[in-house]
């Protein structure tokens, strides 16, 4: 199995996530299993293919986080890794807060 190196520590983080394939508009609703400054892992039996560009919304504790990303890896019947490609500056404090709470 090929293990990838992450640019930042991933923290266990379970939240609802809604992903939309930018090209086909196909949607997947699932759960995250971890989170970092640069992306997240998603548990789903129907992951998008590696390279798929997505819009995403993660919601946790009544707060929404929006970003665009790209599927970094895909494992059928297991999940996928999403690398964030665009995060609006107004969403960065949300990400920082969630990561800070997950360190505790």
C-alpha positions in Angstrom: 0.0 0.0 0.0 1.3 3.5 -0.9 1.2 5.8 2.1 1.2 9.5 1.5 2.9 12.2 3.6 0.7 15.0 4.8 1.8 18.6 5.0 0.2 19.1 8.4 -0.9 16.9 11.2 -4.3 15.5 10.8 -6.5 15.5 13.8 -9.4 13.1 14.4 -12.5 15.1 13.6 -16.0 13.7 12.9 -18.4 16.0 11.2 -21.0 16.0 8.4 -19.7 16.8 5.0 -21.4 17.5 1.7 -19.3 17.2 -1.4 -20.3 18.2 -5.0 -18.4 17.2 -8.1 -17.8 20.6 -9.8 -18.1 19.1 -13.3 -21.0 16.7 -13.0 -22.8 18.2 -10.0 -23.0 14.7 -8.4 -23.3 15.0 -4.6 -22.1 12.8 -1.8 -23.1 13.3 1.9 -20.8 11.6 4.3 -18.7 12.0 7.5 -15.2 13.3 7.9 -12.8 11.2 10.0 -10.0 13.7 10.3 -9.0 17.2 9.4 -5.9 19.4 8.9 -5.2 22.9 7.6 -4.9 21.4 4.1 -7.6 18.8 3.8 -9.7 16.0 5.3 -10.5 12.3 5.0 -14.0 11.3 4.2 -15.7 8.0 5.0 -18.0 6.8 2.2 -18.6 3.7 0.2 -19.0 5.7 -3.0 -16.0 8.0 -3.2 -15.2 10.3 -6.2 -12.3 9.4 -8.4 -8.8 10.7 -7.7 -8.4 14.1 -9.2 -12.1 15.1 -9.0 -12.6 18.8 -8.2 -15.2 19.4 -5.5 -17.1 22.0 -3.6 -17.5 21.1 0.0 -19.4 22.1 3.1 -18.5 20.7 6.5 -20.8 21.4 9.3 -20.1 20.9 13.0 -21.7 22.3 16.1 -24.0 24.6 14.1 -21.1 26.1 12.1 -20.5 25.7 8.4 -17.1 25.7 6.6 -17.0 26.1 2.9 -14.1 25.3 0.5 -13.1 23.9 -2.8 -10.9 20.8 -3.1 -9.5 18.0 -5.1 -9.7 14.3 -4.4 -6.1 13.3 -3.5 -6.9 9.6 -3.1 -9.9 7.3 -3.5 -10.5 3.9 -2.0 -13.7 2.2 -3.1 -16.0 1.1 -0.3 -13.8 3.0 2.2 -13.4 6.7 1.5 -11.3 9.5 0.0 -8.9 12.2 0.9 -9.7 15.7 0.0 -7.0 18.4 -0.4 -8.3 21.9 0.0 -7.5 24.1 -3.1 -9.4 27.2 -2.1 -10.6 28.4 1.3 -12.0 31.9 1.6 -10.3 33.9 4.3 -13.5 34.2 6.3 -13.6 30.4 6.7 -10.0 30.1 8.0 -10.9 31.1 11.7 -13.5 28.2 11.6 -10.9 25.7 10.6 -8.4 27.1 13.2 -11.0 26.8 15.9 -12.0 23.2 15.0 -8.3 22.2 14.9 -7.6 23.9 18.2 -10.5 22.0 19.9 -9.4 18.7 18.4 -5.9 19.0 20.1 -7.5 19.1 23.6 
